[in-house]
């Protein structure tokens, strides 16, 4: 049975690049009817960040990447690491180094493996490898040592991780050899890069999934976008007539669809570029696919602490439905809803106040209040005063853009519209 793991260290909250590695492990496990295991590598005690471990679980739970069994914490298994270090000492394959223990790397020959990404053989000359510490002076194992012991004892079949671990893999393989164990398959994912082709960081807009959640990104959109960071959909779909079609450029995918078609052979060998604009576009696509009811519930949860928004969402169901229908054509994130539906009083110049008076008069004369009549009046104001629509947006909403004015003003009604305009004139 396929068994994979993610092994984050609680020395920080994982950003989108690290979480994408977790997603690829999850997809591989579920595609192969295997197990997805969480292991917390918390042996670097000095660098642990309070709350980081809880954030790791929260990210996985919110994304619904459900792990199998209980999370495994390395700090709770120190005796096992010491026992295995003693085995190496007994074999003469490790030696004391002060109060630490160091592993003897062989100096002759080569260490190699066939990597599952790109199906390529990676080779290291053993003479380039130095002896390394397996047990530190504080009694805790190093990453390289605990990693191998855990993967063996947990029966991990496939190690899917970032390519930054390629240089450590010869150490891991030689440890497997020292214990006479078979090593798992290795798949080293190209790291995600920023727009300047440097390693992804916060300056490129890469934040933790929890930060994106707070900014109004949807979990389905985040999962979908992360899957495209290096994986190319190459599956067959069927239309309503059950005719097979190939969609190599398919971009909008559910998690179930990803699980169905995910294979490591379709992971690109080139490093993907993180594109915040594309993520935001995709998030908007997911918002537009939502039913009015789902969007209302999602927004109610997102704005649960904002009384102004929740009061709008609890209003007349027909009116709310019309507002949401308009809003989702303009929204790319949930956080944008607020600026679309909440107006503020703008500070107007004398000329803008005069235009506000003209607009008030035009709107007052409309007998049949509907979007067509409102649009005609707006066009007259714009043409007669040689101004752009952003000026009217500012007068009516306090912002320079927002929901389509004719449609939104029809929804709120003539009386409230005139009250809005009069308040800024006064």
N, C-alpha and C positions, 0 to 999 in steps of 0.2 A: 504493500500500500504506500502511495505517495505521502510523505510527511515533510512539510516545510515549516519554517519558523521565521518570525521577525524578531530581531534582538536589539531593540533600542536601548540606549543608555540614558538614564534620567539626568543627564548633565545639561539638558536644555529641552525646550518644546520643539518637536519635529516640525520642519517647514514642509512645503508642498512636495519638494523633491524626495525627502525621506518617506513621506506618506505614500508617494507613488510606488516606492519599493514594497511597502506593505501591501498595496493593492495588487501588484503583480504576483506576489506570493499567494495572496488570497485567491486570485483568479486561477492560478496554476493548480492550487490545491483542489478547488471546487470543480474545475474542468476535468480533473483526473479522479474525482470521487475520493479525494484524500483528506488529510488533516492539516489544519492551519493553527499553529501554536504561537503563543506569545511568551517571549523570554525577556526578562528585565536584566540587563547586564549592569549591575550596580556595584561593581567591585572597585571602581575608582571613587573612593569615598570622599576625597577632598573636593571633587568637582560636581557633586550632586546638587542639583537645583531644587529647592523646596517646591512641591507642587507639580514637578515635571512628570513624575510617574502617573499621578492622577490624570494629568492632561493627556498622556498617551492613551489611557483607557477611554477617556471621554471622546477623543478623536475617533477611535475605532468604533465605539458604540454609536456615535452620531452618524457615521458613515455606514453603519450596519455591516461592518466587516467582522462578523462573529467568529471568535476564536474557539478552539476546541479545548476542553479541560480547563483547569485553573492556570493562571499565569505562573510562570516559573521564575523565581528570583535567585540569582547566583549567590547573593550574600547569605542565603540560608543553607548553602551546601559546601561550606568551607572544608569540612572534613573529607569530602570526596576528592576535592582537588589535592589536598595534602597527601591522601592515600596514593593517588596516581603519581604524584611527584616522587614519593618514596619508591614506587615501582621503578621509575626511571633511574633514581639513585642506585637502586639495587642492581640494575642492568649495566651500570656504568655509562649511561647515556645522558646523565645530568651530574652536576657537581655544585657543592656549596660555593657561594660567592658572598662572603660576609654573612649576614643573616638572611640572605636571599638564596634562591636556587636557580641555576642557569642550565639551559638545555644545550647539549653539544650538537651542532649542525654538522652533517657530513660535508667534507670538502672535496670529495671526488665525484665525478659524474654529473648528472643533470637531474632536475626535478621538473616534471611536466604533467600536463593534464589536457584533456579535450574539453574546451569550454563550450557550454550549450548556446551561448550567444555568438552567432556567426559561425558556429560549428568549426572552431579553429583550435589548433594545438598551440598551447603556450608553454614555453620552455625557459627555465632559468639555470644557469651554470651554478653548481653548488659552491664553487669557490668564491662566488660573490656574496654568499650568505654568512652572516655572523651568528655566533652563539647568542641566545637571548634568554632573558629572565622569564621563568614560569611562575615562581612564587616570590612575591615581593617581601621586603623586610617587615612589613606590617602583617604578614600572614595571609594576605589576600592574593588570589591568582591574577596574573596579567590577562588582558583580553585574549591574546593569542592562545594561551593555554586553556583557559576556561571554555573558550569557544569550541575547541576540539573535543574536550571531555564531554561537554553538554550535548553537542551534536551527535556524538556516538551513543551516549546513554539514552538520549531521547529518540534514537533510531531515525534521525533526519536523513531523508533520501536525497534531497536536492537543496543546495544552498544557493539562494537567489539574492544577490546583494550588489552594491555599487562597485564599479570598476576600480575605485580607490583601494579596494581590498586585494587586488591582484598581487601586489607586491608582498602581501602577508601570506598568500596561499602556499608558497614553498615551505614556510615554517609549519603550516598546518598539515600539509601532506607528510612531512618528515615526522611529525608527532604521531600521525596515524600509523606510519611505518614502524615507529619505535614501539608501539603497543600491539603491533601485528593486527591492526584493524583495517578494514576496507574503508576508504574515504568516500564521502557522498559525491554526487555530481555537482559541479560548480557552474554557475551561470552569473557572469559579472555584467551588470547593466551599465551602459554608458551613462555618465552623470549628466544631469540636467544643467544647461548653461543659461546665462542671462543673455540679453540682446547684444551685449558686447563680446559674447563668446567666452566670458570669464565664468568661473564656477558660480552657480546660482547663489544669491544672497539677498538679504532684505533690501539692499539698494536697487535690486531689479524688480522689487514688488513681491518677492517671495516671502510669504508670511505663513504662520501656522494655520491649519484648517480652522481652528477656533477663531482666529482673527478674521478669516474670510466669512465665517458664519455670522460674526458680529456686524460685518459690513453688508450683509444681506445676500450672500451667495447661497445657492441651494446645494444640498448634498449630492443630488443626482447630477447636477452640472459639474461639480467638482470631480466626482468620480469619472464622469465621461471625459472631461478634459485631461485628467491625470493619465487615463488609459492611453490617450493619444500622444503622450510624451514618450515616444519611442516605439510604440506598438502600432502596427498597420493592420487594420481589419482586412482579412483576406478570406472571409467565409462566404458561403452561399446562402441566399435568402430565397423565399418563395413569395410570389404575389398572390392575390386572391384567386387566381386561376391555377394555383399550385405549379406555376412555371418557374423553374430555377433561374435565378439571376445572380451575377457576381457584382458586388459593390466594393471595389478596392478602395474607394475614396469615402466610404461611409463615415460620417462624423457623429451624428446623434444616435447614441446607443444606450439601452438600459443595462443595468448591472447583469440581469439574466442573460442578455444577448452577449455581453462580454464573456461571461463564464462559459457560455456555449461554444464560443469560437476562439478563446485565447489559447495560443500556443507559443512557446518560446522561439520557435523557428521564425515567427513573424515579427520578432523584436529587432529593430534596426541596430546596426553596429555603430552608426553615427550618433553623436550626442544631440538630443533634442534641444530646441531653444524654447525657453519659457516665454510665453506671449500673453501678458495680462489683458491686452485688448481682445484677444481671441477668447480667453476665458470669460471676459465680461460679455462679449457677444453671445457666447454659448449660454450663459446664464439667462440672458434676455430671451433666447429661444425657448428655454425651459419654462420661463414665466408665461410666455405666450401660449404654450401648450396646455397650461393649467386650466381646469374648469373654473368658472366663477366661484363656485363653492369652495374648491380647494384653495384658490388664491386668497379668498376671504379668511379662511381658517389659518392659512400660513401667515398672512399679515397680522392677524389678531394675536398669534403667538409671538411674532417678531416684535410687535409694538405693545406687548402686554403691560409695559410700565409707562406708556404714553397715553394719558387720558384723552387728549385731543383726537388722536387717531382712533382709539378704541370707540370713542363716542360716535365718530363718523361711521365706522364699520358696524355699529349696532343700530344705525338709523334704518329708515324705511328700506325694506329689502329690494324693492324695485329700483329705487334711487341708487342704493349701494351697488347693485348689479350693473347699472349704467356707468357709474363712476369707475368701477373696476374694469369694465370692458374698454373704456377709454384709456385708463392708466396703463394697462398691460401692453398697449401698443407703443408706449413711450418708455417703459421701465426696462432697465437692464439689471438692476439689483433691487432687492426689497427696500433698501434704505432710501431709494429715490422716490418712493411713494409719498413720503412726507412732504417733500418740496413740490410735488405735483398737486396735492390736495389742500395743503395748508397755505393760506395767503398771509401776507404781512403788509403793514402800511409802509409804502415807499415814501422817501423824501423826494418831492417833486420840485423841479425848477419852475419858475413863473410860466414859461412856455408850456411845459408839461401840464401844469394846472389848468391852463387855458384849453388844452386839448382834452383834458378830463371833463371840463364843462361842456365842450362841444359833443363829446361822446355821450355824456349824460342826457343831453337834449335829443340826440339821435335815437338813443335807446328808449327814451321816454315816449317817443312818437310811434314806436312799434306797437301795432294793435294785436297782431297774431304772433306771439312770442315763440319762434321756432328757429332752428339753426340756419335756415335759408335766409330768413329776414335779418337775423343777427349778422350773418356774413355780409349781406348787402350793406348794412350800416357800417360795419367795420371797414369795408372796402372804400366807402365814401369818405370816412374819416382819414384813412391812410392817403388816399389820392388828393383830397382837398388840402391836407396839411403837409404833404410830401414827407411822410415819416414811415418808418419800418414798423412791422408788427410787434417788435420787442418793446416799443414804447407803450403800446396798449397793454401788453402783458404786465409791464411794470406798474401802470396805473391801476389795473384791476386786481393783480395778484401780489404785487411787490417783487416779483421775479421777472426776468427777461425772457423766460420760456417756460413751458409747462404743457398741460393738457390742451388739446385743440380748443380754442376759445369758443367758437360757435356752439359746438356740441356740449362743452362743459357749462356754458352759461345757460343753455336751454335746460339743462338738468337742474341747476340751482334755482332757476326761475327769475322772472323780471324784477320782482320786489327786492330780493337779496342782492341782485346784480347792481341795481341802482343805489342800494344802501352802501355797498362796497365803494362805488365811485364817489358818492357824496361824502363819505368819511375822509377820503384823501383830499377832496376839494376843501372841506372845512378845516 
